[in-house]
Amino acid sequence: MDQLFRIIDTANDYLWTYVVITLLVFCAIYFTVKIHGAQFRLLKDMWKVIVDKPIFEKSPEKQAAGKDAGSELKKIGSFQAFAVSLSSRVGTGNLAGVASAIFVGGPGAVFWMWMMALFGAATAFVEATLAQLYKRRGKDSFYGGPAYYMQHGLHRKWMGILFAVLITITFGIANQIVQSNTMCMALGDALSVDPKWVGIALAAATIVIIFGGIRRISHFASIVVPFMAIGYVILSLIVICLNITHIPEMFALIVKSAFGVDQAVGGVVGTAIMQGVKRGLFSNEAGEGSAPNAAAIASTSHPVKQGLLQSLGVFTDTIIVCSCTAFIILLSGLYYSGYDGIILTKYALEAHIGKVGGIFITAAIFLFAYSTIIGNYFYAETNIRFLSGSRTAVNVFRIVTGLTVIAGALMTLQQAWSIVDISMGVMTIVNLAAIVELSPKAFSLLDNYMRQRKAGRDPEFRRSMMPEDEKDIECWE
C-alpha cells in the first residue's frame, strides 16, 4: 500500500508541477486579460445580480398545451444557484485544506491561495457563463455543466462522457475520502474513539440516507450550514480582534514565506506555490468544472450574470472563509507544531478561545463534511445517470459510497489528499481544455452584456444574438 501511494505521489508531483499549475495560471491570467479584469471592475454588478428575481417561462409541453402563466415551471433564481455552488465550495477544504496547505507549504501557501482566487475568479466567470449558454431545459428546471458544453458547444460527446466519468470519480469517490477522513479524525479526537468506528457509523448513516430520506436531511443541511459558515466568520473576526496588534506581523510572515525570504517557517517557494494552488482549487473549485453544474440551473436574463456570481463565490470562499482559517492558525503560532488538517485548526482555535473553540470546530466539521458527503454522492449519481440509466449501476455506486466513507477513516490525511489531487488534476485539465476553446463565446457574451449595460438597460440575452451556425443553444428564445 505504501508503494502504491508513493507512485501516486510521484504522479501528482509531475501532474501538478508541470501541467495543472501551468494551465491554471495561464488560464487565470489569459481570461483576466481578455475580460479586462471583469472580476474586479464589476463587483457592484455581482451584488446587484444576487438579488435578481428568476425569469419564468413555460416548458415546450406547456406552451403546446396553451396553459396559462399560473402553470409556469418553478425556476431557480441567481441567489439560489449561488447558494448551491457556495455550499459546495464552503466545506472541509476551508477548515482542513487550508491547514494542510500551511502544514506542508508553510505560511506562504496562503499568499498563493489568494493569488489563485483573485485571478482564478476569471476562470470561474468563463466556465459558468458557458454553462448558462449551453444549459438544457428539464421538466422542472434547467440543468447543464461541462459535459453539456463539451457535447453541445464543442460537439464532442466523447469529451462530455470522459468528463462525466472523471467528475464521478472525483466527487463520488476521491472527495468523499477527504470528507470522511476529516470528519472521522475530528470526531475521533473529540470523543476519544477510534476513527475507524466513526467511519463505520458514518458509512451506515450515509447509506441509509442515500437509499431514501434525502429530501428532509438535505433541506436541514442547506439551512444550518450557511449559518455555521457565518458563525465561523464571526468567530474568526473575534480572534482577529483579540490579536489585532499581531496582524501586521502575520501579513509580513505570509509574504516573506511566499517568496522564500523566511525559509525557516515557510518551506521552499515551490512547495508553498503548489500547496496554495492545490488547496485553493479544492476549496474554491475555479476551473475544476464542478461549480458550472450549479451555475447552469439558474434562471436569469443573461448568461454573464451567473458568470459574475460564480466569480463572487470564489472571492467569498477563499478571500473570506479560507483566510479566516489561515489567520486563526498563524495567529496561534501552532503552524510549526506538527499537527495537520482539521486537528491543527481545532487546536489553533482552542489556543485563542479555549475548549469552546474545539467544540465549535467539531460541530462545524460535522455539518460541513456530512452535508458535503451527501451532496457529493448525488452530484456523482447525476453523472452516473447521464452515463447510464441503469438502476443497478446506481445501486452499486451507493454501496461503493459506503465503502469509500469507511476507507477515508482508515487512511492518513496525506494519503486521502494524494487520491483527491490526482483525480482533481485530470478532471481540471479536461475542463480547462474545453473552456479555452469555447472562451471566445464567453468574451462575446460579456461584450454584449456591457453594451446593454452602458445603454442603461438591464442586460437580456436572446439566442438570435449569436451567430446563425450556433444550432445547439436550446434555451434563450
N, C-alpha and C positions, 0 to 999 in steps of 0.2 A: 504493500500500500504506500509506504514512504517513497519507494522508487517511482510509483505512478505519479505522485504529487510533485516529485522533483522534475519529472518530464513535463507535467502541466505548467509548473512554474517557469521552466525554461522556455516553453512555447509562449507563455504570457509575456515574458520579458521581451522576446523578439517581436511579438504581435503589437504590444503597446509602445515599445521604444521606437520601432522603425515604421510602423504602419498606422495604428489608430491615433496616436497623439499627433502625428504629422497631418493626417487627414482632418482631424478635429480642429486643429489650429488653422490649417489652410482654409477650411470651410468657414470657420468663425470670422476670420479676417476678411475673406473674399466676400461673404454675404454682408458683413458690416459695411464694407466699401460700396457694394452695389446698391444697397438700400439707403445709403447715405446716413448711416447711424440712426435709423428709424427707431431702434430700441431705446435710444436716449432722447431724441428730439420729439417723440410722440408719446411721452409719458402721460401727458394730460389727456390724450385721446384714449389711452388704456383705461383710465379711471372713468371716462365717460361711457365707454363700451360696456363696462362691467354692470351698469345699471340699465342697459338696453333691454327692452321687452322682446320676447321671442316673436318671430314672424310666423303667422299661422297660414297654412294653406291646406287645401283638400288633396287627398291622395287621388291618383288617376281613377281608382274604382269609385270613389265618392263623387268625383267630377262627372263620371259617366252616368252615375245614378241620379245626378241632379240634386243631391242633398244640400241642405242649406248650411249656412256658416256655423250653425249650432252643432253640426256634426264634424267639424274640423278635427284633424288629428291633434293629439296632445304633442306639443313641441317642447324641446328643452332649450331654455334661454342661454345667453352667453355666460351669465354668472353661474348657472348650474353646471355647464360644461367646464368652466374654470374651476369650480369646486371639485368636480370629479377628478380632473387632472392634478389638482393640488393635493387632494387626499392621497393620490398615488405617489406624488413626489415627497410629501412630508411623511416620513416614516423612520424606520430604523437607521437609514442612511444618514439622517440628520443627527442622531444620537450616537450610534455605534460607528458609522462610516467615517465621520469626522475624527472621532477619537483614534480609529485605526490609522488614518492618514497622518495624524500627528505622531502616533507611536512609531510608525515606520519611517516617515519622511521628515519629522521634526516640525517645529512651528512654521517653517517656510512653506509647507504644503498648503497652509491656509491662504497665503497670498495667491498661489497659483489656482486654488479653487475659486477665489474671487475673479481672477482674470478669465477663467473658463466660463464663469457665469455671465460676466459683462459682455464678452464677445460672443459667447455661445447662445445668448438670447436671440441673436440674429438668425442662427441656425434653427432655433425653435420657431421663430417667426415664419421662415420659409416652409418648413415641413407642415406646420399647422395650416398655413394658407393653402397649400396644395391639397391637404386632406379635406378642407372645406370645398375646394373647387371640384374634386372628383368624388365627393360623397354620394351615396346611393340613398334612395328613398325606401324605407322599410314600411311595414304595416302601420306602425305607431310612431315611428321617429326615424331620423336619419342614422346612417352608420357609415363607417369608412375607416381609412387609415393607410399606412404604407402599402399593404398588399393590394389595395384598390387603386392607389395612384400608380403603382407599378403595372398593374394589369390594364387599366383604362387610360393612363397617361402615357406610359411608355409602350403599351401594347405588348408586354412581356408577361404572359401568365405564369411562365416557369419561375420568373423572379418573384412574383407575388406568392407563389406556393413556397419557394425557398424561404422567404421572409416569414411566412406564417409558421413554418416548421421551427425556425430559429427563435421566434418570439415565444413559441410554446415551450421550447427548451429553457429559454432564459427566464421567463416569468413563471412557468409552470413547474420548473424543477430547480434551476440554479438559485434564483432569488428566494425561493421557498426555503432552501437550505440556510441561507443567511438569516432570514427572518426567524426561523426555528432556533438556530444556534443562539441568536441574540436573546430571544425570549427565555430559552431554557437556561442559559448562563445567568441571566438576571434573576429569574425566579429561584433557580437552584441556589444561588448565593444568598438571596434574601430569606429563603425558607430552610436553608441548610439541608437541602435534599439533593441527591444525585441527579444531575441534569438528565440522565437517560430516562428516569422515571417521569420527569416533567415532559420529556419528549413523547413518551408512550401515551400519557394522559392527553397531551395536546393533539396527537395524531388521532386518537379516538374521538375527541371533541370535533376536530376538523372533518372527519369522515361523516359523523352524524349530521353536521350542518350541510355539507356539500351534497349529501343524498336527500336532503329536504330541510325546510325551515329557514332557508337563507334570507327570505324577504324581511322577516322581523329582525333578525340579527344585523343584517347589513344596514337597515334603517336606523337601528340603535347606534351602530358604529359611526354612521355618517353624521349623526348629531353630536355624539360625545367626543370623537376625535378632534374636530375643529376647535372645540372648547379647550381640550387638553393642549393643543398646539398654542392657543392664545395664552393659556396659563403658563406654559413653558417660556414663552417670550417675556411675559411679565416677571416671572421668577428670575430670568436672566438679567432683566433690567435692574432688579433689586441687587443682584450680585455685582453688577457693574457699578451701581451707586455706592455700594459698600467698599469698593476698591477703586474709586474714582481717581485717586492720586497715582495709581499704578497703570492707568490706561496708556499714557504716552510711552512708558517703558515697554508695555506689551506690544504696541504697534511697531516700535523700533525693533523688538525681537523678531517679529514676523518678517519684516522687510529684510533685516540683516541675514536671517536664516534662509530666506528665499533666494538670495544672491550669493550665499556661501561666505558672507562676512563673518558670521558667528558659527563656525562649524562644530563647536563643542556641543551645542544643543540642536543644531539644525540638520545634521547629516549632510550628505553630499547634495549638490544642487539638483542633479539628475533624479535622484530618488524623491526629493521634495516635489519636483515638477510632475513626475509620474504619479505619485500618490494624490496630489492635488487634482490632477485631471481625471484620474480613475474614480476617485471617491466623489468628485464633483459631478461627474457624469452619472454615477449610480444614484445620486440624490436628485439632481435637477432634470436628468433624462434628456437634455438638449442634444439632438442629433441621433439619439438612440432609436427613435421610431416608435416609442410607446405612447407618448402624450398625443400624437396626432389621432390616435384612435378615439380619445376623449374629445379632441377638438372637432372631429367630424360630426359629432352628434348634435352640435348647437344649431339652432335655427336663428340665423342672423341675416342682415340685409346685404352684407358684403364679406367675402372670404377674408379680407385683410383684417377685419375687426377681431376675428378669432385668432389670427396670427399675432396681433398685438397683445391680446390677453395671455397667450401662451408665453410670450416674452416676459410679461409681468409675473407669470408663475415662476419662471426661472429666477428672477430677482428675489421674489418672496421666499422661495425655498433656500437659496444659497446665501444671498446677501443678508437676509434676516435670520432665518431659523438655524442654518448651519453656523453662522457667525456666533449665535448665542452659545452653542456647544463649545466652539473654539475658545471663546472668551472665558467661559466657566473653567475649562481645563487649564488654559495658560495662566489665568489669574490665581489658580490654586497652587501652581508650582509643581504639580504632580506629573507633568508630562514626561519627566525623566524617571518615574518611579518603577517602570517595568510593567505596569498594568496596561491592558489593551481593551479596545472595544467598549462595550457598554459598562464594564466594570470600572474602567478609567473614568468615564463620565459620572458614574454613580458616586465614586469616592471623591471626585473633584467637587461635586455639588455638596456632599456631606461636609467637606472641609470648609465650605462657606457658610452653610446654614444648619449644620448638624444632621441628625438622623432623619429629620423630616425630608431632607433632600433625597436620601436614598429611597424612602417610601414613595416619594413623588415620581422618581425615575422608574422605579419598578412598575408603578401603575401606568405611567405613560408608555413604557415599552410594551407592556401587555396589550394595551389598547391599539397602539400603532402597529405592532407586529401581527397581532391576531387578526385585525381587520384587513391588513395587507395580505396575509396568507389566504384568507377567503377571497379577497378581491383578485389576487394573482391567479387563483385557481379558475375563477370564472372568466378572467381575461384569456387564459390559455384554452379553456373549454370553447370559447367563441371561435378561436382559430382552428381547433380540432374539428369543430362542426363545419368550418369553411373548407377544411381539407377532406373531411369525411362525415357524411350524415349518419354514420353507424352509431346506434345506441351502445353497442358492445364496446366500441372504441372509447366512448365517453366513460362508461362504467370502469373499464380497465384503467383509464387515466385517473379516476377517482381513487382507486386502490394505490396507484403509483404515488399520488399526492400524499397519502397517509404514510407510506414508506419513506418518502422524501423528508417529511417532517421529523420522523424518527432519526433518519440519517444525520440531519442537522444537529441533533442533540449529541451525537456520538463523535462528531468531528471537532477539530480545533477551529478557532475563528479564522486563522490564516488559510487553512485548508478550504473552508467554506468560501472565502474570498477568491481563492485560486479558481474554483469552479465557476463562480459568477463572472469573474474577469474574462475568462476565455470565451464564454458563451455571449456575454455582452459585447465583447470586442468584435466578434464575427458579425453579429446582428447589426452593430453600428456601421460597419464597413458597407454592408449591403444597402442600408438605408441612405447613407451619405452618397453612395454612387448614384442612387436614383434621384435624390433631390438636387444634386449638382446638375444633372442633365435636364431636369424639369424646372430648375430655378428661374430661367427667363420668363416663364409664365407667372411666377410669383412676383417678379420685378414689374411685369406689365400690369398686374393687378394693383400693385402699390401705386404705380403712376396714375392709374385710373382713379383710385381712391383719393389721391392728393389733388387731382384736377377737380373733382367734385367738391372736395373739402374747401379748396381755395375759392370756388364759386359760391360758397356759403350754403351748400346743400349737405344734408345728411347722406353720405355715400350709399348708393344702392347698386347692385350688380345684376346684370342680366346675361344669359348665355349668348345673346346676339352681339354682345360687346367683344366676344372672342372671334378669332379667325374662323371662316366657314369650314375649314378642314378639321376643326375640333369637334368631332362627332360623338365622343364618349363622355360628354358632360351631361349627366342625367337630370340634374336639378337646375335651378336658376332660370326658370322660364320668365 
